[in-house]
């Protein structure tokens, strides 16, 4: 294949193309092994038709030694082929595991993707197929004509019989493909649905337990599981029928080959040795096809896994971003930004424009559903924007290398997800624990003294997702993690949602400390009381900017709007003035 044509293929195909030489060598070993598979046939012919007639012990010993030598070469070829494919599978895993790891994490940002981590199971399935018996059938099948040719040399009818049963096996394989493919696809989809359903519900185990929802959820799960079991049983039943018919054909072929050979011996057209050899040779000629039928379900599963891996890598291509080579200052600008959640067509942010200069604190206010959390994700490049620009230091946020930018970003989402590890490991963002930085972040978030009260201090294990901590403690540890390393840009989404008065005071001190060090802070809240720490305000209403600018100016403008609205409302409800009573001549009366 030409290099330009290869480069137009998908990433997974290009990766597998890199193993072409290994597969070529495996093909050579397969050629040697399959040619040496003729050794038992030749040995039988020599023993039955030559040694038995000549009664020569020396000839028997010589033929046996030569046969043992060829068997040794055959064993070496089979072992080398297997070892080569296994090592190739390990290298394939090494090449793709890191790539799949990052692609799976990117896929988790899309709510429509139910189980991106399945990609590692898919990689294992593809690797096992490429290193197991399934791939051997494809290597051995091209050599079946050699065996059939030898059968024709023994007698034409033996060759015709082998071709007939080969066609029957091929038709059986095609029928198996058509019959098992839809059943296998349905079973696979049902299993994914069951796994995704359980995964989503286990994340809300406390709510389910507290409100007695287990029985209701079990009923729904059992319905899905019964459907999945039915699909799996149907797929197994179809595959079982294919395998049963394959065995019937194989046993019939072996018996007819022996019976047909015996008939030719009776008619004097074949020797007894050739009869035995023909039976073995016919079985060997049809073995690859029989193996294909037996492993066809595994082949279909590996094919589906390959398609899922290909689609995942295509949906999340490798980011070849140039290093900026500089530490960001944290100067943020939004220009007519239009954005939505992944999988949603209607925009959440509708033409949002704002500036957040380096070294300032911007408080984003708005009612629930106004787009505040979406703004945080778009601002950090977690969610893409469909219109406008999101700039960090004048560069589009999506152009920054994430690994390079990450240490300079602090992010505290609404839903705090902590890692299974110690407090220090969580604050250090699961990286190398630098004690000075960990303690500095804990002190900045007002967490240091609380941590010291734990029996093991910073080495206290927290349990999966921080389950051993209260909501306020998790939020403060999440805040310390966001402050770790003194990042240039810190985005805090509802950071005071679970905090008590002490925690909220610590939050205010942390924000003031960041501002004093020239860091950019974006603080998202629905509580107006937090505006005291703000330099600038951004108020959202249904995805649009209601007000934006310096805090005092925005507050003054809002106050004027409220006063104008109150005045207008007062004017609408005020009673009309009473007109003067008319005089006798019909004109209004006058006191003058």
C-alpha positions as CSV (number, residue, x, y, z in Angstrom):
1,X,0.0,0.0,0.0
2,X,1.3,3.5,-0.9
3,X,2.2,5.8,2.0
4,X,-0.2,8.6,0.9
5,X,-3.1,6.1,0.8
6,X,-2.2,4.8,4.3
7,X,-2.1,8.3,5.8
8,X,-5.7,8.8,4.7
9,X,-6.8,5.9,6.9
10,X,-8.0,6.2,10.4
11,X,-5.7,6.2,13.4
12,X,-6.3,2.7,14.5
13,X,-5.7,1.3,10.9
14,X,-2.4,3.2,10.8
15,X,-1.4,1.7,14.1
16,X,-2.2,-1.8,13.0
17,X,-0.4,-1.1,9.7
18,X,2.7,-0.6,11.7
19,X,2.6,-4.4,12.6
20,X,2.6,-5.5,8.9
21,X,6.2,-6.9,9.1
22,X,5.3,-8.9,12.2
23,X,2.3,-10.3,10.4
24,X,4.5,-11.0,7.3
25,X,6.9,-13.0,9.5
26,X,4.0,-14.8,11.1
27,X,2.8,-15.7,7.6
28,X,6.2,-17.2,6.8
29,X,6.1,-19.3,9.9
30,X,2.6,-20.3,8.9
31,X,3.8,-21.4,5.5
32,X,6.6,-23.5,7.1
33,X,4.2,-25.0,9.6
34,X,1.5,-25.8,7.0
35,X,4.0,-27.4,4.6
36,X,5.4,-29.5,7.4
37,X,1.8,-30.6,8.2
38,X,2.2,-32.9,5.2
39,X,4.8,-34.8,7.2
40,X,2.3,-37.3,8.9
41,X,0.7,-38.0,5.5
42,X,4.1,-38.8,3.9
43,X,5.2,-40.8,6.9
44,X,2.0,-43.0,6.7
45,X,2.5,-43.5,3.0
46,X,6.1,-44.6,3.6
47,X,5.3,-46.9,6.5
48,X,2.2,-48.6,4.9
49,X,3.4,-48.8,1.3
50,X,7.1,-49.2,1.6
51,X,8.3,-50.3,5.1
52,X,5.5,-52.9,5.5
53,X,6.2,-54.4,2.1
54,X,10.0,-54.4,2.4
55,X,10.0,-55.4,6.1
56,X,13.1,-53.1,6.4
57,X,13.9,-52.0,9.9
58,X,16.6,-49.6,8.7
59,X,14.2,-47.9,6.4
60,X,11.7,-47.5,9.2
61,X,14.3,-46.0,11.5
62,X,15.5,-43.6,8.8
63,X,12.0,-42.4,7.9
64,X,11.1,-42.0,11.6
65,X,14.2,-39.9,12.3
66,X,13.5,-37.6,9.4
67,X,9.9,-37.3,10.5
68,X,11.0,-36.4,14.0
69,X,13.3,-33.7,12.6
70,X,10.5,-32.2,10.6
71,X,8.2,-32.4,13.7
72,X,10.8,-30.4,15.6
73,X,10.9,-27.7,12.9
74,X,7.1,-27.7,12.8
75,X,7.0,-27.2,16.6
76,X,9.6,-24.4,16.4
77,X,7.6,-22.6,13.7
78,X,4.3,-22.9,15.6
79,X,6.0,-21.6,18.8
80,X,7.7,-18.8,17.0
81,X,4.5,-17.7,15.4
82,X,2.6,-17.7,18.7
83,X,5.4,-15.9,20.5
84,X,5.6,-13.2,17.8
85,X,1.9,-12.6,17.8
86,X,1.7,-12.4,21.6
87,X,4.6,-9.9,21.7
88,X,2.9,-7.9,19.0
89,X,-0.3,-7.8,21.1
90,X,1.6,-6.5,24.1
91,X,3.2,-3.8,21.9
92,X,-0.2,-2.9,20.5
93,X,-1.5,-2.4,24.0
94,X,1.5,-0.2,24.9
95,X,1.0,1.9,21.8
96,X,-2.8,2.5,22.3
97,X,-3.3,2.4,26.1
98,X,-2.2,5.9,26.7
99,X,-4.0,7.2,23.7
100,X,-7.2,5.4,24.8
101,X,-6.8,6.7,28.3
102,X,-6.9,10.3,27.2
103,X,-9.7,9.7,24.6
104,X,-11.8,8.0,27.2
105,X,-11.5,10.9,29.6
106,X,-12.4,13.3,26.8
107,X,-15.4,11.1,26.0
108,X,-16.6,11.3,29.7
109,X,-17.1,15.0,29.1
110,X,-19.9,14.0,26.7
111,X,-23.1,13.0,28.7
112,X,-24.3,11.0,25.7
113,X,-21.4,8.5,26.1
114,X,-22.5,5.9,28.6
115,X,-19.3,3.9,29.3
116,X,-16.2,5.2,27.6
117,X,-14.0,3.1,29.9
118,X,-15.1,0.1,27.9
119,X,-12.5,1.0,25.3
120,X,-9.9,-0.9,27.4
121,X,-12.0,-4.0,27.3
122,X,-12.4,-3.5,23.6
123,X,-8.6,-3.2,23.2
124,X,-8.2,-6.4,25.2
125,X,-10.7,-8.2,23.0
126,X,-9.0,-7.1,19.8
127,X,-5.6,-8.0,21.2
128,X,-6.7,-11.5,22.3
129,X,-8.2,-12.2,18.9
130,X,-5.0,-11.1,17.2
131,X,-2.9,-13.4,19.4
132,X,-5.3,-16.4,19.8
133,X,-6.7,-19.3,17.7
134,X,-9.0,-17.0,15.7
135,X,-6.2,-15.3,13.8
136,X,-4.4,-18.7,13.2
137,X,-7.4,-19.8,11.0
138,X,-6.8,-16.8,8.7
139,X,-3.1,-17.7,8.5
140,X,-3.8,-21.4,7.8
141,X,-6.7,-21.1,5.4
142,X,-4.6,-20.0,2.3
143,X,-2.7,-23.3,2.5
144,X,-5.8,-25.5,2.3
145,X,-5.4,-25.7,-1.5
146,X,-2.0,-27.4,-1.1
147,X,-3.6,-30.2,0.9
148,X,-6.4,-30.5,-1.6
149,X,-3.9,-30.6,-4.4
150,X,-2.1,-33.6,-2.7
151,X,-5.5,-35.3,-2.4
152,X,-6.0,-34.9,-6.2
153,X,-2.6,-36.5,-6.7
154,X,-3.7,-39.5,-4.6
155,X,-7.0,-39.7,-6.4
156,X,-9.3,-37.2,-8.2
157,X,-12.4,-38.3,-6.2
158,X,-10.6,-37.5,-2.9
159,X,-9.9,-34.0,-4.1
160,X,-13.5,-33.5,-5.3
161,X,-14.8,-34.7,-1.9
162,X,-12.5,-32.3,-0.1
163,X,-13.7,-29.4,-2.3
164,X,-17.3,-30.3,-1.7
165,X,-17.0,-30.4,2.1
166,X,-14.9,-27.2,1.9
167,X,-17.7,-25.4,0.1
168,X,-20.2,-26.8,2.6
169,X,-18.1,-25.4,5.5
170,X,-17.8,-22.0,3.7
171,X,-21.5,-21.8,3.3
172,X,-21.9,-22.8,6.9
173,X,-19.5,-20.0,7.9
174,X,-21.4,-17.4,5.8
175,X,-24.7,-18.6,7.3
176,X,-23.1,-18.3,10.8
177,X,-22.0,-14.8,10.1
178,X,-25.5,-13.7,8.9
179,X,-27.3,-15.5,11.7
180,X,-25.0,-14.5,14.6
181,X,-24.2,-10.9,13.7
182,X,-27.6,-9.3,14.6
183,X,-28.0,-11.5,17.7
184,X,-24.5,-10.6,18.9
185,X,-25.1,-6.9,18.3
186,X,-28.3,-6.9,20.2
187,X,-26.7,-8.9,23.1
188,X,-23.8,-6.4,23.2
189,X,-26.1,-3.4,23.3
190,X,-28.2,-4.9,26.0
191,X,-25.2,-5.6,28.2
192,X,-24.0,-2.0,27.7
193,X,-27.4,-0.7,28.8
194,X,-27.5,-2.8,31.9
195,X,-23.9,-1.8,32.8
196,X,-24.6,1.9,32.2
197,X,-27.9,1.7,34.2
198,X,-26.1,0.2,37.2
199,X,-23.2,2.6,37.0
200,X,-25.5,5.7,37.0
201,X,-27.6,4.4,39.9
202,X,-24.7,3.4,42.1
203,X,-23.5,7.0,42.1
204,X,-26.7,7.9,43.9
205,X,-26.7,5.1,46.4
206,X,-27.3,7.3,49.5
207,X,-30.4,8.9,47.9
208,X,-31.7,5.5,46.9
209,X,-31.2,4.0,50.3
210,X,-32.6,6.9,52.3
211,X,-35.9,7.1,50.3
212,X,-36.4,3.4,49.9
213,X,-36.0,3.3,46.2
214,X,-34.1,0.1,46.0
215,X,-37.1,-2.2,45.2
216,X,-38.3,0.1,42.4
217,X,-34.8,0.4,40.9
218,X,-34.3,-3.4,41.2
219,X,-37.5,-4.0,39.2
220,X,-36.3,-1.7,36.4
221,X,-32.9,-3.3,36.5
222,X,-34.3,-6.8,36.5
223,X,-36.3,-5.9,33.4
224,X,-33.2,-4.7,31.6
225,X,-31.2,-7.6,32.9
226,X,-33.8,-10.1,31.7
227,X,-33.8,-8.5,28.3
228,X,-30.0,-8.7,28.2
229,X,-30.0,-12.3,29.3
230,X,-32.5,-13.1,26.6
231,X,-30.4,-11.5,24.0
232,X,-27.3,-13.3,25.2
233,X,-29.1,-16.6,25.3
234,X,-30.4,-16.0,21.8
235,X,-26.9,-15.2,20.5
236,X,-25.5,-18.3,22.2
237,X,-28.3,-20.4,20.8
238,X,-27.6,-19.2,17.3
239,X,-23.9,-19.8,17.7
240,X,-24.6,-23.2,19.1
241,X,-26.6,-24.2,16.1
242,X,-23.8,-23.1,13.8
243,X,-21.2,-25.1,15.8
244,X,-23.5,-28.2,15.9
245,X,-23.9,-28.2,12.2
246,X,-20.2,-27.6,11.8
247,X,-19.5,-30.7,13.9
248,X,-22.0,-32.7,11.8
249,X,-20.3,-31.7,8.6
250,X,-16.8,-32.5,10.1
251,X,-17.8,-36.0,11.4
252,X,-19.6,-36.8,8.1
253,X,-16.5,-35.6,6.1
254,X,-14.1,-37.8,8.2
255,X,-16.3,-40.8,7.8
256,X,-17.0,-40.4,4.1
257,X,-13.3,-39.7,3.5
258,X,-12.4,-43.0,5.1
259,X,-15.3,-44.9,3.5
260,X,-14.5,-43.4,0.1
261,X,-10.9,-44.3,0.5
262,X,-11.8,-47.9,1.5
263,X,-14.0,-48.2,-1.6
264,X,-11.1,-47.1,-3.8
265,X,-8.8,-49.6,-2.1
266,X,-11.4,-52.4,-2.8
267,X,-11.5,-51.3,-6.4
268,X,-7.7,-51.4,-6.5
269,X,-7.3,-47.6,-7.3
270,X,-5.7,-46.7,-4.0
271,X,-3.3,-48.2,-1.6
272,X,-4.1,-48.8,2.1
273,X,-1.5,-46.3,3.2
274,X,-2.9,-43.7,0.9
275,X,-6.4,-44.4,2.3
276,X,-5.2,-43.6,5.9
277,X,-3.2,-40.6,4.7
278,X,-6.1,-39.2,2.7
279,X,-8.3,-39.3,5.8
280,X,-5.8,-37.3,7.8
281,X,-5.1,-34.9,4.9
282,X,-8.8,-34.2,4.3
283,X,-9.2,-33.3,8.0
284,X,-6.2,-31.1,7.9
285,X,-7.4,-29.3,4.7
286,X,-10.7,-28.4,6.2
287,X,-9.4,-27.6,9.7
288,X,-8.9,-23.8,9.1
289,X,-12.5,-23.5,7.8
290,X,-13.8,-25.5,10.8
291,X,-11.7,-23.3,13.1
292,X,-13.2,-20.2,11.5
293,X,-16.7,-21.5,12.2
294,X,-15.9,-22.3,15.8
295,X,-14.3,-18.8,16.5
296,X,-16.7,-16.8,14.3
297,X,-18.5,-15.4,17.4
298,X,-15.2,-14.2,18.8
299,X,-14.3,-12.7,15.4
300,X,-17.6,-10.7,15.3
301,X,-17.0,-9.5,18.9
302,X,-13.5,-8.4,18.0
303,X,-14.8,-6.7,14.9
304,X,-17.4,-4.7,16.9
305,X,-14.7,-3.8,19.5
306,X,-12.5,-2.6,16.7
307,X,-15.2,-0.4,15.3
308,X,-15.9,1.1,18.8
309,X,-12.2,1.8,19.2
310,X,-11.9,3.4,15.8
311,X,-15.0,5.6,16.4
312,X,-13.7,6.7,19.8
313,X,-10.3,7.7,18.4
314,X,-11.9,9.5,15.5
315,X,-14.3,11.4,17.8
316,X,-11.4,12.5,20.0
317,X,-8.3,13.0,17.7
318,X,-4.8,13.5,19.0
319,X,-4.2,17.1,19.9
320,X,-1.0,18.3,18.3
321,X,-0.8,21.7,19.9
322,X,2.2,23.8,19.9
323,X,3.7,24.7,23.2
324,X,3.1,28.4,24.1
325,X,6.4,28.3,26.1
326,X,5.1,30.9,28.6
327,X,3.3,30.9,31.9
328,X,-0.2,32.4,31.4
329,X,-1.0,35.7,33.1
330,X,-4.7,34.9,33.4
331,X,-6.1,37.6,31.1
332,X,-9.5,36.2,30.0
333,X,-11.8,37.6,27.3
334,X,-15.1,36.3,26.0
335,X,-16.3,37.7,22.6
336,X,-19.9,36.8,21.5
337,X,-19.6,33.3,22.9
338,X,-22.3,30.8,21.9
339,X,-22.1,27.4,23.5
340,X,-24.2,24.5,24.6
341,X,-23.8,21.2,26.5
342,X,-22.5,18.3,24.5
343,X,-25.4,16.5,22.8
344,X,-27.7,19.4,23.1
345,X,-28.6,21.5,20.1
346,X,-30.2,24.6,21.7
347,X,-27.5,27.1,22.9
348,X,-27.2,27.8,26.6
349,X,-24.9,30.8,26.2
350,X,-26.1,33.3,23.6
351,X,-23.6,35.8,22.6
352,X,-21.8,36.3,25.9
353,X,-19.1,39.0,26.0
354,X,-17.0,39.9,29.0
355,X,-13.4,40.7,30.0
356,X,-11.7,39.3,33.1
357,X,-8.4,41.1,33.4
358,X,-5.4,39.4,35.1
359,X,-5.2,40.0,38.8
360,X,-9.0,40.7,39.2
361,X,-11.9,38.9,40.9
362,X,-14.9,38.5,38.7
363,X,-18.1,37.3,40.3
364,X,-20.7,35.7,38.0
365,X,-24.2,35.9,39.2
366,X,-27.5,34.6,37.9
367,X,-30.4,32.4,38.7
368,X,-30.3,28.7,38.3
369,X,-30.3,27.7,34.7
370,X,-28.8,31.0,33.5
371,X,-25.7,29.4,32.1
372,X,-23.2,30.0,34.9
373,X,-21.7,26.5,35.1
374,X,-21.7,26.3,31.3
375,X,-19.7,29.5,31.2
376,X,-17.1,28.0,33.6
377,X,-16.7,24.9,31.5
378,X,-16.4,26.9,28.2
379,X,-14.1,29.4,29.8
380,X,-11.7,26.5,30.7
381,X,-12.1,24.7,27.4
382,X,-13.8,21.7,29.0
383,X,-16.8,22.2,26.7
384,X,-16.3,23.6,23.2
385,X,-18.0,26.7,22.0
386,X,-19.9,26.9,18.7
387,X,-19.5,30.6,18.2
388,X,-17.4,33.6,19.2
389,X,-14.0,33.5,20.9
390,X,-12.7,32.4,24.4
391,X,-9.3,33.9,24.8
392,X,-6.6,33.4,27.5
393,X,-3.8,36.0,27.2
394,X,-5.0,36.7,23.7
395,X,-4.8,33.1,22.5
396,X,-7.9,30.8,21.9
397,X,-8.3,28.6,25.0
398,X,-8.5,25.5,22.9
399,X,-5.1,26.2,21.3
400,X,-3.3,25.8,24.6
401,X,-1.7,22.5,25.3
402,X,-3.8,21.0,28.2
403,X,-0.8,19.3,29.8
404,X,1.1,22.6,29.8
405,X,-1.8,24.7,30.8
406,X,-3.2,22.4,33.5
407,X,-0.8,23.3,36.4
408,X,-1.7,27.0,35.9
409,X,-5.5,26.4,36.2
410,X,-7.5,25.9,39.3
411,X,-11.0,24.6,39.0
412,X,-13.6,23.8,41.7
413,X,-16.8,22.4,40.1
414,X,-20.2,22.2,41.7
415,X,-19.9,18.4,42.1
416,X,-16.7,17.6,44.0
417,X,-15.1,14.4,42.8
418,X,-12.1,13.4,44.9
419,X,-9.6,10.5,44.2
420,X,-9.2,7.4,46.2
421,X,-6.1,8.3,48.1
422,X,-4.8,10.5,50.9
423,X,-5.7,14.1,51.6
424,X,-2.2,15.2,50.4
425,X,-2.5,13.2,47.2
426,X,-5.8,14.8,46.4
427,X,-4.6,18.3,47.1
428,X,-1.5,17.6,44.9
429,X,-3.8,16.7,42.0
430,X,-2.8,13.0,42.1
431,X,0.7,14.0,41.1
432,X,4.0,14.1,43.1
433,X,3.3,15.3,46.6
434,X,5.3,18.5,47.3
435,X,4.8,19.1,51.0
436,X,5.4,22.8,50.9
437,X,2.9,23.3,48.1
438,X,0.3,21.0,49.7
439,X,0.5,22.8,53.1
440,X,0.4,26.2,51.4
441,X,-2.8,25.3,49.5
442,X,-4.3,23.9,52.6
443,X,-3.5,27.1,54.6
444,X,-4.8,29.3,51.8
445,X,-8.2,27.4,51.9
446,X,-8.3,27.5,55.7
447,X,-8.0,23.7,55.8
448,X,-4.6,23.2,57.5
449,X,-5.7,23.0,61.2
450,X,-8.6,20.8,60.3
451,X,-6.3,18.3,58.6
452,X,-3.9,18.3,61.5
453,X,-6.8,17.1,63.7
454,X,-7.1,13.9,61.7
455,X,-5.2,10.9,63.3
456,X,-2.9,10.6,60.2
457,X,-3.0,14.3,59.2
458,X,-2.3,14.8,55.5
459,X,-1.8,11.0,55.1
460,X,-5.4,10.3,56.1
461,X,-7.1,8.1,53.4
462,X,-10.4,9.5,52.3
463,X,-12.0,6.5,50.6
464,X,-13.4,6.3,47.1
465,X,-14.6,9.8,46.0
466,X,-14.0,11.2,49.4
467,X,-16.9,9.2,50.9
468,X,-15.4,9.4,54.4
469,X,-15.7,13.2,54.5
470,X,-18.6,15.5,54.9
471,X,-19.8,17.7,52.0
472,X,-18.2,20.8,53.4
473,X,-14.9,19.0,54.0
474,X,-14.9,17.7,50.5
475,X,-15.6,21.1,49.1
476,X,-12.7,22.7,51.1
477,X,-10.3,20.0,49.9
478,X,-11.5,20.6,46.4
479,X,-10.7,24.3,47.0
480,X,-7.3,23.5,48.2
481,X,-6.7,21.3,45.1
482,X,-7.8,24.2,42.9
483,X,-5.3,26.5,44.8
484,X,-2.4,24.0,44.6
485,X,0.7,25.5,43.0
486,X,-0.8,29.1,42.9
487,X,-2.4,28.8,39.5
488,X,-2.8,31.9,37.3
489,X,-6.5,31.4,36.7
490,X,-8.9,30.0,39.3
491,X,-12.5,29.2,38.5
492,X,-14.7,28.5,41.4
493,X,-18.3,27.2,40.7
494,X,-20.6,27.6,43.7
495,X,-17.6,27.3,46.1
496,X,-19.7,28.2,49.2
497,X,-22.6,25.8,48.5
498,X,-21.7,23.5,51.4
499,X,-19.7,25.8,53.6
500,X,-20.5,27.0,57.0
501,X,-19.6,30.5,58.2
502,X,-16.1,29.4,59.0
503,X,-15.7,27.9,55.6
504,X,-17.1,30.9,53.9
505,X,-14.8,33.2,55.7
506,X,-11.9,31.0,54.7
507,X,-13.1,31.2,51.1
508,X,-13.2,35.0,51.2
509,X,-9.6,35.1,52.6
510,X,-8.4,32.7,49.9
511,X,-9.9,34.8,47.1
512,X,-8.4,37.9,48.6
513,X,-5.0,36.2,48.9
514,X,-5.2,35.1,45.2
515,X,-6.0,38.7,44.2
516,X,-3.1,40.0,46.3
517,X,-0.7,37.7,44.3
518,X,-2.1,39.0,41.0
519,X,-4.1,35.9,40.1
520,X,-7.3,35.9,38.1
521,X,-10.4,34.6,40.0
522,X,-13.7,33.8,38.5
523,X,-16.2,33.1,41.2
524,X,-19.6,31.7,40.2
525,X,-22.5,32.0,42.7
526,X,-26.2,32.6,43.0
527,X,-25.7,34.3,46.4
528,X,-25.4,38.1,46.0
529,X,-23.6,38.3,49.4
530,X,-20.4,37.2,47.8
531,X,-20.1,40.4,45.7
532,X,-18.0,42.1,48.4
533,X,-14.8,40.4,47.1
534,X,-15.5,41.3,43.5
535,X,-13.7,43.8,41.3
536,X,-16.0,43.0,38.4
537,X,-19.5,41.6,38.1
538,X,-21.0,39.5,35.3
539,X,-24.7,38.9,35.6
540,X,-26.3,36.3,33.4
541,X,-30.0,35.9,32.6
542,X,-31.2,32.9,30.4
543,X,-27.8,32.7,28.8
544,X,-27.4,36.4,27.9
545,X,-25.4,39.2,29.7
546,X,-27.7,41.3,31.8
547,X,-24.9,43.5,33.1
548,X,-21.1,43.4,33.0
549,X,-18.3,45.7,34.2
550,X,-16.7,47.1,37.3
551,X,-18.6,46.1,40.5
552,X,-19.6,49.6,41.6
553,X,-20.7,50.7,38.2
554,X,-22.8,47.5,37.7
555,X,-24.4,47.9,41.2
556,X,-25.1,51.5,40.5
557,X,-26.7,50.7,37.2
558,X,-28.8,48.0,38.7
559,X,-29.9,50.3,41.5
560,X,-31.0,52.9,38.9
561,X,-32.9,50.3,37.0
562,X,-34.7,49.2,40.2
563,X,-35.5,52.7,41.1
564,X,-36.8,53.4,37.6
565,X,-38.9,50.3,37.7
566,X,-40.3,51.2,41.1
567,X,-41.1,54.7,39.9
568,X,-42.9,53.3,36.8
569,X,-44.8,50.9,38.9
570,X,-45.8,53.6,41.3
571,X,-47.0,55.8,38.5
572,X,-49.1,53.0,37.2
573,X,-50.9,52.4,40.5
574,X,-51.3,56.1,41.6
575,X,-55.0,57.3,41.7
576,X,-55.9,59.9,39.0
577,X,-56.2,63.6,40.1
578,X,-59.8,64.9,40.9
579,X,-60.9,67.5,38.3
580,X,-62.3,70.8,39.7
581,X,-66.2,71.1,39.9
582,X,-67.8,73.0,37.0
583,X,-69.4,76.5,37.6
584,X,-72.9,77.5,36.7
585,X,-71.9,78.6,33.2
586,X,-70.3,75.2,32.6
587,X,-66.7,76.3,33.1
588,X,-64.5,75.0,35.8
589,X,-64.7,77.0,39.0
590,X,-61.9,79.3,40.0
591,X,-60.9,80.7,43.4
592,X,-59.6,83.8,41.8
